[in-house]
């Protein structure tokens, strides 16, 4: 948040109301806060334009039967590791953290074997990575929503892997379902929503 952006009680109440019900109307917010609908609209516009208020639409990972991995990494270059996963369809988010592990990565896939292959082939094999702590998330206190993108076919994979999927031992052995971007994909999720 920028230093010039100040949030008051009404701003926080609007954010809270949207958090509880993303489909709430401006009229309903106005009634609950005791202010006019145009005043609510102005606040929402300001909160949205500054990026403080945002809505995320996507797939509830656990309800869809997907698996979520939390991977804590110790690396000499957080930016290089994050850049390596920039276009990866399995990459959900990355957080630069303090402490021994300076990077926390989240990946989503249809099966655990693919998540293990991502960690083994793209993190443990990375010369900038000193240690990896791989965990599968069993449950969450709140819904975990992931955006789903439709990928067109590309000539090369978006990750910085040295080996293409069809040459990768994990893919060949059936331990990884491959990359939907380069057309070497055996999973169900992107097969249903692809072009």
Residue pairs with C-beta under 8 A, 6 or more apart in sequence:
1 7
1 50
1 52
2 50
5 50
5 52
7 52
10 33
10 35
10 43
11 43
11 47
11 52
13 32
13 33
14 29
14 33
14 40
14 43
14 44
14 47
14 53
15 47
15 52
15 53
17 24
17 28
17 29
17 32
18 24
18 53
18 55
22 55
26 37
26 40
26 41
26 44
27 37
29 40
30 36
30 37
30 39
30 40
33 40
44 53
47 53
48 54
56 145
56 147
57 145
57 147
58 145
58 146
58 147
58 148
59 66
59 145
59 146
59 147
59 148
60 143
60 144
60 145
61 67
61 68
61 108
61 144
61 145
61 146
62 68
62 139
62 140
62 143
62 144
63 143
65 110
66 108
66 109
66 110
66 146
66 189
67 108
67 109
67 110
67 111
67 112
67 115
67 136
67 137
68 92
68 106
68 107
68 108
68 136
68 137
68 140
68 144
69 106
69 107
69 108
69 109
69 112
69 115
69 118
69 119
69 134
69 135
69 136
69 137
70 104
70 105
70 106
70 135
70 136
70 137
71 104
71 105
71 106
71 107
71 119
71 123
71 132
71 133
71 134
71 135
72 97
72 101
72 103
72 104
72 105
72 132
72 133
72 135
73 81
73 101
73 102
73 103
73 104
73 105
73 123
73 129
73 131
73 132
73 133
74 100
74 101
74 102
74 103
74 129
74 130
74 131
74 132
75 81
75 102
75 103
75 126
75 128
75 129
75 130
76 128
76 130
77 128
78 96
78 102
78 103
80 128
81 94
81 103
81 105
81 123
81 126
81 128
81 129
82 94
82 96
82 103
83 160
84 122
84 126
84 159
84 160
85 91
85 94
85 105
85 122
85 159
86 158
87 158
87 159
87 181
88 118
88 158
88 159
89 149
89 151
89 158
89 179
89 180
89 181
89 190
90 107
90 108
90 109
90 114
90 115
90 118
91 105
91 106
91 107
92 106
92 107
92 108
92 146
93 105
93 106
94 103
94 104
94 105
94 106
95 103
95 104
95 105
96 102
96 103
97 103
97 104
101 131
101 133
105 123
107 115
107 118
107 119
108 146
109 115
109 118
109 177
109 187
110 177
110 187
110 188
110 189
111 177
111 187
112 136
113 170
113 174
113 175
113 176
114 175
114 176
114 177
114 187
115 134
115 136
116 134
116 175
117 168
117 170
117 171
117 175
117 176
118 176
119 132
119 134
120 170
121 161
121 163
121 168
121 170
121 176
122 159
122 160
122 161
123 129
123 132
124 132
137 144
148 189
148 193
150 190
150 193
150 194
150 195
151 180
151 181
151 190
151 194
152 181
152 195
153 181
153 182
153 183
153 195
154 181
154 182
155 182
156 164
156 182
157 164
157 165
157 179
157 181
157 182
158 179
158 181
159 179
161 168
164 182
164 184
165 171
165 176
165 178
165 179
165 182
165 184
165 185
166 172
166 178
166 184
168 176
170 176
171 177
171 178
171 184
177 185
177 186
177 187
178 184
178 185
178 186
178 187
179 185
180 187
180 190
180 191
180 194
185 191
